[in-house]
Amino acid sequence: MNEKNNFDIVRLSLAFIVLLVHSAEVTRNPDIRFLAHFLNSDFAVKGFFAISGFLIAKSYLRSKSLTSYFIKRAQRILPAYIFVVIMCFVIGLCLTTLPIVDFLKNKETVKYLIANFSFLNFIQPSLPGVFTSNPNQPLDGSLWTIKAELSLYVLLPFVLPLMKKNPLKVWGAIFFISCAWFFYFTVVYTGAKADTLAKQFISLSSYFFFGSLLATHQPTFDRLKEITIISLVVFLLFKGTDYSFLVEPIAFSSVVILFCTNLCSEIKISQYGDLSYGMYLYHWPIIQVLQHFGVFNANAFLGLLMTIVITVALAYTSWNLLESRFLKRAHHTPPPIAGSAARD
């Protein structure tokens, strides 16, 4: 891979896509419904996993030890994640319809803190008496991806040595398991939490480790353009069918990595900080607060503009006052889901 790349701008763009789509989906405002039709947050999230797999594989190979690898992961993930969980709790404390004492004593409040600090957001995504009049109640519905990312971080040191020995066979096995898992929980199993189970790290592993394959297997990376063109053609042929999920891991991952690595000249934005991780974490609660105060109902486009401005400002502040300070204690490494290119 060339030293010059576009990981920063691509991930920031993907974070904006997620923000715009969630603005439409979380508020269910008809005036901005078109955003969810013309943009695809599912593609953006899966693209994040592919980029993460690519960059973190390279970061792992540069790490001096397994301990060093996990320390770097923690230093990048935890500060902003802990902050957003606390921020959501404070928002809930301020906006709950319950008396403060009742809110603090409520079992759901305790459950929320334990679940979210444990990266198990799906167990308790909402707080009692908070956003009950909003179309959606979760404080931050974006956090579900972090546990999936963490699981893949743990798996990578075990998978990568195998992938270096038999790259295509190992990724093929991951692809089969990933697709089988997704198929089972979207077609065969229709019980409780089927949709949640379908989105676990196993179904996302094919995207993550395809990124790792491109990072570590030069022959595959050298044919990235051909892989992208062929997989996109096949994806378009099967788009809207029950078989598109079989093509997405290669098509989505390859097109995103191609844009990041060698499709166009470098667009530098690193001088403004590493904002995409913060944008990904913070945009949902900002949307919810603005919806709570009726901003989107009064003017959906004003609500959208305020969401963008506040999210970018908060992400910028978070980077400069929180995230970057922890990174100064260690080599700079790629963040989960959305962040800068790997720079050790």
C-alpha positions as CSV (number, residue, x, y, z in Angstrom):
1,M,0.0,0.0,0.0
2,N,1.2,3.5,-0.8
3,E,2.1,5.8,2.1
4,K,-0.4,8.3,0.6
5,N,-3.9,7.1,1.1
6,N,-7.5,8.3,1.7
7,F,-8.5,6.4,4.8
8,D,-9.2,9.6,6.7
9,I,-11.6,11.1,4.2
10,V,-13.3,7.8,3.3
11,R,-14.0,7.0,6.9
12,L,-15.2,10.6,7.6
13,S,-17.5,10.3,4.6
14,L,-18.9,6.9,5.9
15,A,-19.5,8.5,9.3
16,F,-21.5,11.3,7.6
17,I,-23.6,8.7,5.7
18,V,-24.4,7.0,9.0
19,L,-25.3,10.4,10.6
20,L,-27.6,11.4,7.7
21,V,-29.4,8.0,7.5
22,H,-29.8,7.9,11.3
23,S,-31.3,11.4,11.3
24,A,-34.0,10.1,9.0
25,E,-34.5,6.7,10.7
26,V,-34.3,7.8,14.4
27,T,-36.7,10.8,13.9
28,R,-38.9,9.1,11.3
29,N,-39.5,12.6,9.9
30,P,-41.1,12.4,6.4
31,D,-39.3,15.5,5.2
32,I,-35.9,13.8,5.4
33,R,-37.0,10.3,4.7
34,F,-35.3,10.5,1.3
35,L,-31.9,10.3,3.0
36,A,-32.6,6.7,4.1
37,H,-33.6,5.8,0.5
38,F,-30.6,7.4,-1.3
39,L,-27.9,6.6,1.3
40,N,-27.1,3.2,2.9
41,S,-25.9,3.1,6.5
42,D,-25.6,-0.7,6.2
43,F,-22.9,-0.3,3.5
44,A,-21.2,2.4,5.6
45,V,-20.9,0.2,8.7
46,K,-19.7,-2.8,6.7
47,G,-17.2,-0.6,5.0
48,F,-15.9,0.5,8.4
49,F,-15.4,-3.1,9.3
50,A,-13.4,-3.8,6.1
51,I,-11.2,-0.7,6.7
52,S,-10.7,-1.7,10.3
53,G,-9.7,-5.2,9.4
54,F,-7.2,-3.8,6.9
55,L,-5.6,-1.2,9.1
56,I,-5.6,-3.2,12.3
57,A,-4.0,-6.2,10.6
58,K,-1.1,-3.9,9.7
59,S,-1.0,-2.4,13.1
60,Y,-0.9,-5.9,14.7
61,L,2.0,-6.9,12.5
62,R,3.9,-3.7,13.7
63,S,3.1,-4.4,17.4
64,K,6.0,-5.5,19.5
65,S,3.9,-8.0,21.4
66,L,0.4,-9.2,22.0
67,T,0.2,-7.1,25.1
68,S,1.3,-4.0,23.2
69,Y,-1.4,-4.8,20.6
70,F,-4.2,-5.0,23.1
71,I,-3.0,-1.9,25.1
72,K,-3.1,0.1,21.9
73,R,-6.6,-1.1,21.2
74,A,-7.8,-0.1,24.6
75,Q,-6.2,3.3,24.5
76,R,-8.0,4.1,21.3
77,I,-11.4,2.6,22.1
78,L,-12.1,3.3,25.7
79,P,-11.7,7.0,26.3
80,A,-14.4,8.2,23.9
81,Y,-16.6,5.2,24.5
82,I,-16.6,5.7,28.3
83,F,-17.3,9.4,27.7
84,V,-20.3,8.8,25.5
85,V,-21.9,6.3,27.9
86,I,-21.5,8.9,30.7
87,M,-22.8,11.6,28.4
88,C,-25.9,9.6,27.6
89,F,-26.5,8.9,31.3
90,V,-26.3,12.6,32.1
91,I,-28.7,13.4,29.2
92,G,-31.0,10.8,30.7
93,L,-30.6,12.3,34.2
94,C,-31.6,15.8,32.9
95,L,-34.4,14.7,30.6
96,T,-36.1,11.9,32.4
97,T,-39.8,12.3,33.3
98,L,-39.2,10.4,36.6
99,P,-38.2,12.1,39.8
100,I,-34.4,12.1,40.0
101,V,-34.3,9.8,43.0
102,D,-36.6,7.3,41.3
103,F,-34.5,7.5,38.2
104,L,-31.3,6.8,40.1
105,K,-32.9,3.9,42.0
106,N,-34.6,2.4,39.0
107,K,-33.3,-1.1,38.0
108,E,-33.2,-0.1,34.4
109,T,-30.8,2.7,35.1
110,V,-28.4,0.4,36.9
111,K,-28.8,-2.2,34.1
112,Y,-28.1,0.5,31.5
113,L,-24.8,1.5,33.1
114,I,-23.7,-2.1,33.6
115,A,-24.7,-3.2,30.1
116,N,-23.2,-0.3,28.3
117,F,-19.9,-0.2,30.2
118,S,-19.7,-3.9,29.4
119,F,-20.2,-3.2,25.6
120,L,-23.5,-5.0,25.8
121,N,-25.7,-2.1,24.7
122,F,-28.4,-4.4,23.3
123,I,-29.3,-5.6,26.8
124,Q,-30.5,-2.2,27.9
125,P,-30.3,0.6,25.3
126,S,-32.7,3.0,26.9
127,L,-33.1,4.7,30.3
128,P,-36.4,5.0,32.3
129,G,-38.5,8.0,31.4
130,V,-36.1,9.2,28.7
131,F,-37.2,10.0,25.1
132,T,-40.6,8.2,25.7
133,S,-42.2,10.6,23.3
134,N,-39.6,10.1,20.6
135,P,-40.2,7.6,17.8
136,N,-37.2,5.6,19.1
137,Q,-36.0,5.4,22.8
138,P,-32.4,4.1,22.7
139,L,-29.8,6.7,24.0
140,D,-27.2,5.6,21.4
141,G,-28.2,2.9,19.0
142,S,-24.8,3.1,17.3
143,L,-22.9,1.4,20.1
144,W,-23.9,-2.1,19.1
145,T,-21.1,-2.3,16.6
146,I,-18.4,-1.7,19.2
147,K,-18.8,-5.1,20.8
148,A,-18.6,-6.7,17.4
149,E,-15.4,-4.8,16.7
150,L,-13.9,-5.8,20.0
151,S,-14.6,-9.5,19.4
152,L,-12.9,-9.3,16.0
153,Y,-9.9,-7.5,17.6
154,V,-9.6,-10.5,20.0
155,L,-9.8,-13.0,17.1
156,L,-7.3,-11.3,14.8
157,P,-4.1,-12.4,16.6
158,F,-5.3,-16.0,16.2
159,V,-6.7,-15.7,12.7
160,L,-3.9,-13.7,11.1
161,P,-1.1,-16.3,11.5
162,L,-3.3,-18.9,9.8
163,M,-4.3,-16.4,7.1
164,K,-0.6,-15.7,6.3
165,K,0.0,-19.5,5.8
166,N,-3.2,-20.2,3.8
167,P,-4.8,-16.8,3.1
168,L,-7.6,-17.8,0.6
169,K,-8.6,-21.0,2.4
170,V,-8.8,-19.3,5.8
171,W,-10.8,-16.4,4.5
172,G,-13.0,-18.8,2.6
173,A,-13.8,-20.7,5.8
174,I,-14.6,-17.4,7.5
175,F,-16.8,-16.4,4.6
176,F,-18.7,-19.6,4.8
177,I,-19.3,-19.4,8.6
178,S,-20.2,-15.7,8.3
179,C,-22.8,-16.3,5.5
180,A,-24.2,-19.4,7.2
181,W,-24.7,-17.5,10.4
182,F,-26.4,-14.6,8.7
183,F,-28.6,-16.9,6.6
184,Y,-29.7,-18.9,9.6
185,F,-30.8,-15.8,11.7
186,T,-32.5,-14.1,8.8
187,V,-34.2,-17.0,7.1
188,V,-34.4,-20.1,9.3
189,Y,-34.6,-18.7,12.8
190,T,-37.5,-16.2,13.3
191,G,-37.6,-16.2,17.1
192,A,-36.8,-13.5,19.6
193,K,-33.9,-11.1,18.7
194,A,-33.4,-12.7,15.3
195,D,-32.3,-9.4,13.8
196,T,-29.9,-8.7,16.6
197,L,-28.4,-12.1,16.4
198,A,-27.9,-11.8,12.7
199,K,-25.8,-8.7,13.1
200,Q,-23.3,-10.1,15.6
201,F,-19.6,-10.2,15.0
202,I,-19.7,-13.6,13.2
203,S,-21.7,-12.1,10.3
204,L,-19.4,-9.1,10.1
205,S,-16.2,-11.2,10.3
206,S,-16.2,-11.7,6.5
207,Y,-15.9,-7.9,5.9
208,F,-13.3,-7.4,8.6
209,F,-11.1,-10.3,7.6
210,F,-11.4,-9.5,3.9
211,G,-9.8,-6.2,4.8
212,S,-7.1,-8.2,6.7
213,L,-6.6,-10.4,3.6
214,L,-6.0,-7.4,1.4
215,A,-3.6,-6.0,4.0
216,T,-1.5,-9.2,4.3
217,H,-1.8,-11.0,1.0
218,Q,-0.1,-9.0,-1.7
219,P,-1.4,-11.0,-4.7
220,T,-5.0,-10.3,-3.7
221,F,-4.2,-6.7,-3.1
222,D,-2.6,-6.4,-6.5
223,R,-5.8,-7.5,-8.1
224,L,-8.0,-5.3,-6.1
225,K,-9.3,-3.3,-9.1
226,E,-10.4,-6.4,-10.9
227,I,-11.9,-7.9,-7.8
228,T,-13.9,-4.7,-7.2
229,I,-15.2,-4.5,-10.8
230,I,-16.3,-8.1,-10.9
231,S,-17.8,-8.2,-7.5
232,L,-19.8,-5.0,-8.1
233,V,-21.2,-6.4,-11.3
234,V,-22.2,-9.6,-9.6
235,F,-23.7,-7.6,-6.7
236,L,-25.8,-5.4,-9.0
237,L,-27.1,-8.5,-10.8
238,F,-28.2,-10.0,-7.4
239,K,-29.2,-6.8,-5.7
240,G,-32.6,-7.1,-4.1
241,T,-32.6,-10.9,-4.2
242,D,-32.1,-13.4,-1.3
243,Y,-28.5,-14.0,-2.5
244,S,-27.0,-10.5,-2.3
245,F,-25.6,-11.2,1.1
246,L,-23.2,-13.7,-0.5
247,V,-21.6,-11.0,-2.6
248,E,-21.6,-8.1,-0.2
249,P,-18.5,-9.0,1.8
250,I,-16.3,-8.9,-1.3
251,A,-18.1,-6.1,-3.1
252,F,-18.5,-3.7,-0.2
253,S,-15.1,-4.3,1.2
254,S,-13.2,-4.1,-2.0
255,V,-14.8,-0.9,-3.3
256,V,-14.1,0.8,0.1
257,I,-10.5,-0.3,0.3
258,L,-10.0,0.7,-3.4
259,F,-11.2,4.2,-2.6
260,C,-8.9,4.3,0.4
261,T,-5.7,3.0,-1.3
262,N,-5.3,3.8,-4.9
263,L,-8.3,5.1,-6.7
264,C,-7.5,8.9,-6.6
265,S,-4.9,11.3,-5.3
266,E,-4.7,11.9,-1.5
267,I,-7.1,14.3,0.2
268,K,-5.5,15.4,3.4
269,I,-7.7,16.2,6.4
270,S,-5.6,14.9,9.2
271,Q,-4.7,18.5,10.2
272,Y,-8.2,18.8,11.6
273,G,-7.9,15.8,13.9
274,D,-9.3,12.3,13.8
275,L,-13.1,13.1,13.9
276,S,-14.9,10.1,12.4
277,Y,-14.9,7.9,15.5
278,G,-16.3,10.7,17.6
279,M,-18.9,11.5,15.0
280,Y,-19.9,7.9,14.9
281,L,-20.3,7.7,18.7
282,Y,-21.9,11.1,19.4
283,H,-24.4,11.7,16.5
284,W,-27.2,9.5,17.8
285,P,-27.8,11.1,21.2
286,I,-27.6,14.5,19.6
287,I,-30.4,13.5,17.2
288,Q,-32.4,12.2,20.1
289,V,-32.0,15.4,22.2
290,L,-33.0,17.6,19.2
291,Q,-36.0,15.4,18.5
292,H,-36.9,15.6,22.2
293,F,-37.0,19.4,22.1
294,G,-39.1,19.4,18.9
295,V,-36.4,20.8,16.5
296,F,-36.9,18.2,13.8
297,N,-40.7,18.6,14.0
298,A,-40.4,22.3,13.6
299,N,-37.9,22.1,10.7
300,A,-36.3,18.8,9.8
301,F,-33.6,20.5,7.8
302,L,-32.7,22.8,10.6
303,G,-32.5,19.8,12.9
304,L,-30.3,18.0,10.4
305,L,-28.0,21.1,10.1
306,M,-27.8,21.4,13.9
307,T,-27.0,17.7,14.2
308,I,-24.1,18.0,11.8
309,V,-22.7,21.2,13.4
310,I,-23.0,19.9,17.0
311,T,-21.7,16.5,16.2
312,V,-18.6,17.8,14.3
313,A,-18.0,20.3,17.1
314,L,-18.2,17.6,19.8
315,A,-16.1,15.2,17.8
316,Y,-13.4,17.9,17.3
317,T,-13.5,18.8,21.0
318,S,-13.4,15.1,22.0
319,W,-10.4,14.5,19.8
320,N,-8.4,17.4,21.0
321,L,-9.2,17.2,24.7
322,L,-9.7,13.5,25.3
323,E,-8.8,11.0,22.6
324,S,-5.5,12.5,21.4
325,R,-4.2,12.8,24.9
326,F,-4.4,9.1,25.4
327,L,-2.8,8.4,22.1
328,K,0.2,10.5,23.0
329,R,1.0,7.9,25.6
330,A,1.3,5.3,22.9
331,H,1.7,4.9,19.1
332,H,-1.2,6.2,17.2
333,T,-3.4,3.3,16.0
334,P,-6.7,3.0,14.1
335,P,-9.9,3.5,16.1
336,P,-12.8,1.1,16.0
337,I,-15.4,1.5,13.3
338,A,-14.5,5.1,12.3
339,G,-11.2,6.9,12.6
340,S,-7.9,7.7,11.0
341,A,-5.5,5.5,9.0
342,A,-3.1,3.4,10.9
343,R,-0.1,5.5,11.9
344,D,2.2,3.8,14.4
